[in-house]
Structure formats: structure tokens, C-alpha cells
Amino acid sequence: MHESKEQQPSDFLSLSATVTGKWSAWLLLMSLLPILLNTLVVMPQTDQRAGLELAQQVYNLTVFLCVFSSGITGLWAIVRERERYWVLFTSVLLLVLALALNIGSMFEG
């Protein structure tokens, strides 16, 4: 008989057990590094030089897409694959924060 092994939900502080969870963790890292780079390097340069607003907007869009993909992948791993890894919750919270800031700025005018 063929036995099906069901994957056990992971512990909160352990490493991710699924491929989707690992992808989300890497995407979160790939989104946090550009956020730090933006804060420390890009924003001071665009404040000092005129004409770099377009470069700043393109960079912000790229960072947002990294955060968005990390959050969606993390949400998928939490809901569909029953992962309970802290990095996945962090990526979803970062997605919610990014969406709230972008939606809030749209309503602000």
C-alpha cells in the first residue's frame, strides 16, 4: 500500500519546510536589502540632485514589487501549505504595511 505522508506544520521559530516558504524568505531578504539601500544611499542622492525623481519612482516600484511578491508568496505558504514560520508572517505584515502606505498616499492626494 502506498502511504501518503502529510507534512507537519512547522514551528514558529524553525526554518521553513516548504519550497514556497523558502521562496518567500528569500524574497523578503531581497526586499529588505533594497529598502535599506534606498534609505541610506538613494534617497539622500535624489534629495541633493534635481532630475532624479523618475529614478526614485522606478526604484520604489521595484522595491514594492519585491515586497508584494514576498508577501503574496508568504501568504500562500501560510494558508495553503500550513507553514508557521516567523519570516512568512513578517513578509505578510510588510506587505500589509506597504499596501496601507500606498493606498493612504493615494487618498491623501
TORKOL-4160 file (C-alpha; in steps of 0.2 Angstrom, whole numbers, padded with zeros to 4 digits, m for minus):
109
<pt num="1" X="0000" Y="0000" Z="0000"/>
<pt num="2" X="0005" Y="0017" Z="m0004"/>
<pt num="3" X="0007" Y="0028" Z="0012"/>
<pt num="4" X="0004" Y="0047" Z="0010"/>
<pt num="5" X="0015" Y="0057" Z="0021"/>
<pt num="6" X="0006" Y="0073" Z="0027"/>
<pt num="7" X="0018" Y="0087" Z="0030"/>
<pt num="8" X="0018" Y="0093" Z="0048"/>
<pt num="9" X="0015" Y="0111" Z="0051"/>
<pt num="10" X="0032" Y="0119" Z="0055"/>
<pt num="11" X="0036" Y="0128" Z="0072"/>
<pt num="12" X="0036" Y="0147" Z="0073"/>
<pt num="13" X="0055" Y="0149" Z="0076"/>
<pt num="14" X="0061" Y="0135" Z="0065"/>
<pt num="15" X="0067" Y="0136" Z="0047"/>
<pt num="16" X="0054" Y="0134" Z="0033"/>
<pt num="17" X="0050" Y="0117" Z="0027"/>
<pt num="18" X="0042" Y="0120" Z="0010"/>
<pt num="19" X="0049" Y="0127" Z="m0006"/>
<pt num="20" X="0036" Y="0141" Z="m0006"/>
<pt num="21" X="0041" Y="0146" Z="0012"/>
<pt num="22" X="0059" Y="0147" Z="0007"/>
<pt num="23" X="0055" Y="0157" Z="m0008"/>
<pt num="24" X="0045" Y="0169" Z="0002"/>
<pt num="25" X="0060" Y="0171" Z="0015"/>
<pt num="26" X="0072" Y="0174" Z="0000"/>
<pt num="27" X="0061" Y="0187" Z="m0007"/>
<pt num="28" X="0059" Y="0195" Z="0010"/>
<pt num="29" X="0078" Y="0197" Z="0011"/>
<pt num="30" X="0078" Y="0203" Z="m0007"/>
<pt num="31" X="0066" Y="0217" Z="m0002"/>
<pt num="32" X="0073" Y="0222" Z="0014"/>
<pt num="33" X="0091" Y="0225" Z="0006"/>
<pt num="34" X="0084" Y="0237" Z="m0007"/>
<pt num="35" X="0074" Y="0246" Z="0007"/>
<pt num="36" X="0090" Y="0249" Z="0017"/>
<pt num="37" X="0099" Y="0254" Z="0001"/>
<pt num="38" X="0085" Y="0266" Z="m0003"/>
<pt num="39" X="0085" Y="0274" Z="0014"/>
<pt num="40" X="0104" Y="0275" Z="0016"/>
<pt num="41" X="0110" Y="0279" Z="m0002"/>
<pt num="42" X="0097" Y="0283" Z="m0015"/>
<pt num="43" X="0085" Y="0295" Z="m0006"/>
<pt num="44" X="0100" Y="0306" Z="0000"/>
<pt num="45" X="0106" Y="0307" Z="m0018"/>
<pt num="46" X="0089" Y="0311" Z="m0025"/>
<pt num="47" X="0087" Y="0325" Z="m0012"/>
<pt num="48" X="0103" Y="0333" Z="m0017"/>
<pt num="49" X="0102" Y="0332" Z="m0036"/>
<pt num="50" X="0087" Y="0338" Z="m0046"/>
<pt num="51" X="0080" Y="0327" Z="m0060"/>
<pt num="52" X="0082" Y="0311" Z="m0051"/>
<pt num="53" X="0063" Y="0309" Z="m0047"/>
<pt num="54" X="0060" Y="0297" Z="m0060"/>
<pt num="55" X="0074" Y="0286" Z="m0055"/>
<pt num="56" X="0067" Y="0286" Z="m0037"/>
<pt num="57" X="0050" Y="0282" Z="m0043"/>
<pt num="58" X="0057" Y="0267" Z="m0053"/>
<pt num="59" X="0067" Y="0261" Z="m0038"/>
<pt num="60" X="0052" Y="0262" Z="m0027"/>
<pt num="61" X="0041" Y="0252" Z="m0039"/>
<pt num="62" X="0055" Y="0239" Z="m0040"/>
<pt num="63" X="0056" Y="0238" Z="m0021"/>
<pt num="64" X="0037" Y="0237" Z="m0019"/>
<pt num="65" X="0036" Y="0223" Z="m0032"/>
<pt num="66" X="0049" Y="0213" Z="m0021"/>
<pt num="67" X="0039" Y="0216" Z="m0005"/>
<pt num="68" X="0022" Y="0212" Z="m0014"/>
<pt num="69" X="0029" Y="0195" Z="m0021"/>
<pt num="70" X="0036" Y="0191" Z="m0004"/>
<pt num="71" X="0020" Y="0194" Z="0005"/>
<pt num="72" X="0009" Y="0185" Z="m0008"/>
<pt num="73" X="0021" Y="0170" Z="m0008"/>
<pt num="74" X="0021" Y="0171" Z="0011"/>
<pt num="75" X="0003" Y="0172" Z="0012"/>
<pt num="76" X="0001" Y="0157" Z="0000"/>
<pt num="77" X="0013" Y="0147" Z="0011"/>
<pt num="78" X="0004" Y="0151" Z="0027"/>
<pt num="79" X="m0014" Y="0147" Z="0020"/>
<pt num="80" X="m0011" Y="0133" Z="0008"/>
<pt num="81" X="0004" Y="0124" Z="0015"/>
<pt num="82" X="0001" Y="0127" Z="0033"/>
<pt num="83" X="0018" Y="0135" Z="0036"/>
<pt num="84" X="0020" Y="0144" Z="0053"/>
<pt num="85" X="0037" Y="0152" Z="0050"/>
<pt num="86" X="0040" Y="0169" Z="0058"/>
<pt num="87" X="0048" Y="0176" Z="0042"/>
<pt num="88" X="0032" Y="0172" Z="0032"/>
<pt num="89" X="0022" Y="0182" Z="0045"/>
<pt num="90" X="0035" Y="0196" Z="0043"/>
<pt num="91" X="0033" Y="0196" Z="0025"/>
<pt num="92" X="0014" Y="0197" Z="0025"/>
<pt num="93" X="0015" Y="0211" Z="0038"/>
<pt num="94" X="0027" Y="0221" Z="0027"/>
<pt num="95" X="0015" Y="0218" Z="0013"/>
<pt num="96" X="0001" Y="0225" Z="0023"/>
<pt num="97" X="0011" Y="0240" Z="0028"/>
<pt num="98" X="0017" Y="0243" Z="0010"/>
<pt num="99" X="m0001" Y="0242" Z="0004"/>
<pt num="100" X="m0008" Y="0253" Z="0018"/>
<pt num="101" X="0006" Y="0267" Z="0014"/>
<pt num="102" X="0002" Y="0266" Z="m0004"/>
<pt num="103" X="m0017" Y="0267" Z="m0003"/>
<pt num="104" X="m0016" Y="0280" Z="0011"/>
<pt num="105" X="m0005" Y="0291" Z="m0001"/>
<pt num="106" X="m0017" Y="0289" Z="m0015"/>
<pt num="107" X="m0031" Y="0296" Z="m0004"/>
<pt num="108" X="m0021" Y="0310" Z="0003"/>
<pt num="109" X="m0019" Y="0317" Z="m0014"/>
